[in-house]
Amino acid sequence: MKVLVVNNMAPFVSGGAEALATHLCRALEVAGHQAEVLRIPFQWEPASRIPSQMLMARHMQLLNVDHVIALKFPAYYIPHPRKTMWLVHQYRQAYDLYDVGQTNLPPGEAGEDMRRMIRVADDQCFAECRRIFAISDVTQKRLAHYNGFESQILRAPLNDPEIFTGGAEQGYVFAGGRVNGSKRQHLLVEAMALANPNARLVVAGPPDGPADAERLRATVERLGLADRVRLDLRFLSRDEYASYLNGCLVATSLPYDEESFSYVAMEACTAAKPVIATSDSGGVLGLVREAQTGWVVEPQPQALAGAIDAAYADRARTRELGLAARRYWNGLGINWPATVEALLA
């Protein structure tokens, strides 16, 4: 079968959804199918250009394709008679983020009109899909709440578990992955000023933009933490990233209302590292259980400092939590062969 995975792309921005598409394509090929990833350009700024990008996707015609697997807005608008939705996320600025004022849509009637347009287009798209899978219970509940569509949870497998071996820890807190405001690495830097002075932090990953990198650097300088906080703000190879994670005492995943488990948390559990998360981190909390596989605290520097101190104060207990995290993740039985079978059924 010729299978096309459709996703978005923003130049020089790469995150979990991009990795998911790449590894899904590989898994399809392993299963004996011809597979490719189609990435369509999408820029969310300025918001006034979003409708034209939606229209572009809607008017694309796919030939010589037997099955389409769609992941994200607006790529999922691409029409095809045999399309399965594996929903990573919608345009959240028109949904839950709009409701809490964290949106880039214009204020007033113009923003309301754009929001309605996106929701109507989404409803039409979802109605055309053969099946709808959601990447997490958070995504599933959001889809049902705002659009009224039922879906089945199909969690993403880990892409390359063999490189997350764990091993001897080197005594630092690790924050990996994309760096931006919604991932909230800045809270960890602020927490370090309140934590045990022996605690160290490594933040490693590509910033979404220059302002994201500058914010962290300025915070480190303002708090006088240059000797305790390492900022490796660039795109890392998988081996470099795994080396950081395998060597940490504890990993962190602090996104606001994350749709999925988050790759950072999945990778940490595979490496037998406990995870610090926050109470509003959404899907991450499916893996991070307070006092079982890590720490769940309020999204405040003082609370995060308390979790960091706890990890350092009893390292034997910290290692026990990491081993429990690995057992819990392995027990879920999430793998690529079963995922591919479900998406093509």
C-alpha positions in Angstrom: 0.0 0.0 0.0 1.2 3.5 -0.8 0.8 5.5 2.4 1.3 9.3 2.8 1.8 10.9 6.2 0.8 14.5 6.1 2.2 17.1 8.5 3.2 20.7 8.7 6.6 22.3 8.6 8.0 25.6 9.8 11.5 26.3 8.6 14.2 25.2 11.0 11.7 24.3 13.7 11.6 20.6 14.7 9.8 19.0 17.6 7.9 15.9 18.6 5.4 15.9 15.8 8.2 16.0 13.2 9.9 13.1 14.9 6.6 11.2 15.1 6.0 11.6 11.3 9.5 10.5 10.4 9.4 7.4 12.6 5.8 6.5 11.5 7.0 6.5 7.9 9.9 4.2 8.9 7.5 1.9 10.7 5.2 1.7 7.7 8.2 0.7 5.5 9.2 -2.0 8.0 5.6 -3.3 7.7 6.0 -3.6 4.0 4.4 -0.5 2.7 5.6 2.3 0.5 5.5 5.4 2.7 6.5 9.1 2.5 6.0 12.2 4.6 4.4 15.3 3.0 5.2 18.4 4.9 3.3 21.5 4.0 4.6 25.0 5.0 2.7 26.6 7.8 3.4 29.9 9.7 1.1 30.9 12.5 2.3 34.5 12.5 0.7 36.8 11.4 -2.6 35.2 12.2 -4.2 37.0 9.3 -2.5 34.6 6.9 -3.9 31.4 8.6 -7.1 31.3 6.4 -5.1 31.3 3.1 -2.9 28.5 4.4 -6.0 26.5 5.4 -7.4 27.0 1.9 -4.1 25.9 0.3 -4.3 22.6 2.2 -7.9 22.1 1.4 -7.4 22.5 -2.3 -4.4 20.1 -2.6 -5.0 17.0 -4.7 -3.2 13.7 -3.9 -2.7 11.3 -6.7 -1.2 7.8 -6.6 -1.8 7.5 -2.9 -3.8 4.7 -1.3 -4.0 5.9 2.3 -3.4 9.1 4.1 -2.5 9.5 7.8 -3.0 13.1 8.9 -1.4 14.5 12.1 -1.9 18.3 12.5 -3.7 21.5 11.6 -3.8 22.6 8.8 -2.2 19.6 7.0 -5.1 17.5 8.0 -7.4 19.5 5.7 -5.8 17.8 2.6 -8.6 15.8 1.1 -8.4 12.0 0.4 -11.1 9.3 0.3 -9.1 7.1 2.6 -7.9 9.4 5.3 -7.2 8.4 8.9 -6.7 11.1 11.5 -4.0 10.5 14.2 -4.6 13.8 15.9 -1.5 15.4 17.5 -3.3 18.7 18.0 -5.6 21.2 16.5 -4.9 24.9 16.3 -5.2 25.4 20.0 -5.2 29.2 19.8 -8.8 28.8 18.5 -9.8 26.4 21.3 -8.6 26.0 24.8 -5.8 28.6 24.5 -8.3 31.1 23.2 -10.5 30.6 26.2 -7.6 31.4 28.6 -6.4 34.4 26.6 -3.2 32.7 25.2 -4.0 33.2 21.6 -2.5 35.0 18.6 -6.0 35.6 17.0 -6.9 39.2 16.8 -9.2 40.7 19.6 -12.8 41.4 19.2 -15.1 40.3 16.3 -12.2 39.6 13.9 -10.8 37.0 16.3 -14.2 35.4 16.9 -14.8 35.2 13.2 -11.5 33.4 12.6 -12.1 31.1 15.5 -15.5 30.1 14.1 -14.0 29.6 10.7 -11.4 27.2 12.0 -13.9 25.2 14.1 -16.3 24.8 11.1 -13.4 23.7 8.9 -12.2 21.3 11.5 -15.7 19.8 11.9 -16.0 19.2 8.2 -12.6 17.6 8.1 -13.2 15.3 11.0 -16.5 14.2 9.5 -14.7 13.1 6.4 -12.2 10.8 8.1 -12.5 7.1 8.1 -11.3 6.9 11.7 -10.0 9.4 14.3 -7.3 8.5 16.8 -6.1 10.9 19.4 -2.5 10.9 20.6 -3.6 11.2 24.3 -6.6 11.5 26.6 -6.0 15.2 26.7 -6.4 15.5 23.0 -9.3 13.2 23.0 -11.2 15.2 25.6 -10.5 18.5 23.9 -11.8 17.1 20.6 -15.0 15.9 22.2 -15.5 19.0 24.2 -15.1 21.6 21.4 -16.0 19.6 18.3 -18.3 16.8 19.5 -16.3 14.0 17.8 -15.4 10.7 19.5 -11.9 9.3 19.0 -9.8 6.4 20.1 -6.6 6.9 22.1 -3.5 5.7 20.2 -0.4 6.8 22.0 2.9 7.3 20.1 5.6 4.8 20.6 9.1 5.8 21.5 11.2 6.3 18.4 14.6 4.9 19.4 14.5 3.3 22.8 17.8 1.4 22.4 19.8 4.6 22.9 18.2 5.5 26.3 20.1 3.0 28.4 20.4 5.0 31.6 23.5 4.2 33.5 25.7 6.1 36.0 24.2 9.5 36.8 26.3 12.6 36.9 24.3 14.6 39.4 22.4 17.2 37.3 18.8 18.0 36.5 18.1 17.7 32.8 15.6 19.7 30.7 15.7 18.5 27.0 13.8 19.3 23.9 12.6 22.5 22.2 13.0 25.7 24.2 10.1 28.1 24.3 7.8 29.8 26.7 5.2 27.0 26.7 7.8 24.4 27.7 8.7 26.7 30.6 12.4 26.0 31.0 12.6 29.5 32.5 10.8 28.2 35.6 13.6 25.7 36.2 16.3 28.3 36.0 14.4 30.4 38.5 14.0 27.4 40.7 17.7 26.8 40.7 18.2 30.1 42.6 16.0 28.6 45.4 17.3 25.0 45.4 20.2 23.3 47.1 23.4 25.2 46.0 24.9 21.8 45.0 22.2 21.3 42.4 23.1 21.8 38.7 20.9 22.2 35.7 21.4 21.4 32.0 19.0 22.8 29.5 19.7 21.3 26.0 17.7 21.8 22.8 16.9 24.2 20.0 15.2 27.5 20.9 12.2 28.3 18.8 13.5 31.8 18.2 16.3 34.2 19.4 14.0 35.6 22.1 13.6 32.2 23.7 17.3 31.8 24.0 17.9 35.3 25.2 15.3 35.0 27.9 17.1 32.0 29.5 20.5 33.6 29.2 19.3 36.8 30.7 17.7 34.9 33.6 20.9 32.9 34.3 22.9 36.1 34.3 20.4 38.0 36.5 20.3 35.3 39.1 24.1 34.7 39.1 23.8 31.0 38.1 26.4 30.7 35.4 28.4 28.2 37.4 25.3 26.0 38.1 23.2 26.2 34.9 24.5 25.0 31.5 22.6 26.2 28.4 23.3 24.1 25.3 20.8 25.9 23.1 21.1 24.2 19.7 19.9 21.3 17.7 21.5 18.2 19.2 22.1 14.9 17.5 20.2 12.0 19.0 23.4 10.6 20.5 24.2 13.9 22.1 20.7 14.2 23.5 20.7 10.6 24.8 24.1 11.2 26.5 22.6 14.2 28.4 19.5 12.2 29.5 21.4 9.0 30.4 23.7 11.0 32.7 21.1 13.0 34.6 19.9 12.5 38.1 16.4 13.5 37.3 14.7 14.7 34.1 12.0 17.4 33.8 9.0 18.0 31.6 7.1 21.2 32.4 4.9 22.0 29.3 1.6 23.7 29.8 -1.3 21.3 29.1 0.8 18.9 26.9 -1.3 16.8 24.5 0.7 13.6 25.0 3.1 11.8 27.4 5.8 14.0 25.8 8.9 12.4 24.3 11.1 13.8 27.1 9.1 11.9 29.7 8.9 8.7 27.6 12.7 8.8 27.0 13.4 9.5 30.7 11.2 6.5 31.7 13.0 4.3 29.2 16.4 5.4 30.7 15.1 4.7 34.3 15.1 8.4 35.2 12.3 9.9 37.3 10.6 13.0 36.0 9.6 16.3 37.6 6.4 17.6 36.1 3.9 20.3 37.0 0.2 19.9 37.9 -0.9 21.6 34.7 1.3 19.6 32.4 -1.6 17.7 30.8 -0.7 14.4 29.1 2.7 14.2 30.8 0.9 13.3 34.0 -0.1 10.0 32.4 3.5 8.9 33.0 4.6 11.1 35.9 2.9 10.0 39.1 3.6 11.8 42.4 5.9 9.7 44.6 5.6 6.8 42.2 7.6 7.7 39.0 8.6 11.2 39.9 7.3 14.5 41.3 4.3 16.5 40.4 4.3 20.1 41.8 2.7 23.4 41.1 4.2 25.4 38.2 6.1 27.8 40.6 9.9 28.1 41.1 9.6 27.4 44.8 7.7 24.2 44.3 10.1 23.1 41.6 13.0 23.8 43.9 11.4 21.6 46.5 11.3 18.7 44.0 14.9 19.3 43.0 16.0 19.3 46.6 14.1 16.0 47.2 15.8 14.3 44.3 19.3 15.4 45.6 18.5 14.6 49.3 17.8 10.9 48.8 19.5 9.7 45.7 18.7 6.0 46.5 15.0 6.9 46.5 15.4 8.9 43.3 16.9 5.9 41.6 14.0 3.7 42.9 11.6 6.2 41.3 13.4 6.0 38.0 13.3 2.2 38.0 9.6 2.3 38.8 9.1 4.8 35.9 10.8 2.3 33.5 8.6 -0.6 34.7 5.5 1.5 34.3 6.4 2.6 30.7 7.4 -0.9 29.6 4.1 -2.3 31.1 2.0 -0.1 28.7 3.1 -2.2 25.7 3.2 0.7 23.2 4.9 -0.3 20.0 5.1 0.5 16.3 3.7 -2.7 14.8 0.5 -2.4 16.7 0.3 1.3 15.9 0.7 0.8 12.2 -1.9 -1.9 12.2 -4.5 0.3 13.9 -3.8 3.3 11.6 -4.3 1.2 8.4 -7.3 -0.8 9.5 
